[in-house]
Each structure stands twice: as structure tokens, then as C-alpha cells.
Amino acid sequence: NLTASLEISINGISRIKEMKIDWQNAGGIEYHFIGRADISMSDFDIDPPSPALGMVKVNDSITVSFNYSVKSEEISRLD
């Protein structure tokens, strides 16, 4: 596992988020990086929507996830 500081920008507002990232070598110089983090919409000045004329409340928390494949000889030190 890796830990990374990622900058997430939403609604013109940027925040730094620490995320744990799983990685695996897919063979040769190809790697897969997978991560996810829970963030609050209110941290980005977003009011959670309230459909059905406010009778339904939506949680302030959302999950951001990613799954990247990278091919590069420069990160081969991860082996």
C-alpha cells in the first residue's frame, strides 16, 4: 500500500486529501493504482441536494474512487 496526498478540485475549490492507494504490477512496466476516499460536499461549498421538496435528505459524504493503469519504466522501482 502507498499513501498519497491528492489535490481534489470541485466547484472551484481545492482541498488536499490523504489517500491510501493499492497498487499491483500487471506485468513488465504496467502498474495498476486503485484508491478511494470519502469527502464532504460541504468542504467544497456544496449543499447536499434535497429532492422531493426536502422530504428526502441526502448525506453530505461522497466517495471519490479511481482506478489507473500506468506504463512507465520510471516507476519500475516499485517491484
N, C-alpha and C positions, 0 to 999 in steps of 0.2 A: 504494500500500500504506500501511496505518496500523500503528502499534504500540500495543497497549493493555495495561494491567495489569488482569487479571481476577482476581477472587477466586473460587476453586473450593472448595466445601464438600462433603466426602464423609465419612461415618461420624462426623459431629460435629466434624470437624477442617477448618479453613480454611487455605488457602495462596494466596499471590499468585503468579500466573504471567504472565510477559510473553508476549504472542502477537502474531504478525503477522496482520493481517486484510486481506483483499482486499475491495474494495467496488466497486460499479458503480451508476450511475444507471440505473434501469429506466424512466425517463420521468417528467417532471414532478417531483413531490415524493416519489417512491418510490425507495428505495435497497435494495440487497441487500448484506449483510455476511456474509462466509464466512471461517471460521478453523478452525484445529485446533492441538492441542498434545499432545505426549507427556508423560505424567506417570507417576510411580512409585506403585504401590499402597502400598508401604512408607512413603511420605511421609505417608500417611493412616492409618497403623497397621493396614493390611490385609495379612494373609498371603496370598500368591498361592495359589489352590486347587491341590490335588494329587490329581486323580482317579485311579481305577484303583489304589487302595491305595498311592499315592505313586509308582507306576511311571511316571507321566506328570508332568512338571514344566511349570508354566505360567510364562511370562515375567512379571516384575514390572511391565513397562511396559504402559500402556494409552493409547489415543488418544482424546482428547475433541475432538469436532468440532461445529460449529454452522453454521447457515445461516438468517439472519434477513432478513425483509423489513420495512422501516420506511417509514411515510408520515409526513412531518413537514416543515413549512415551515422549522422552526428549523435543520435541517441542510443547507439549500439552499446554504450557503457552500462545500460540498464540490465544487460544479460547477467 
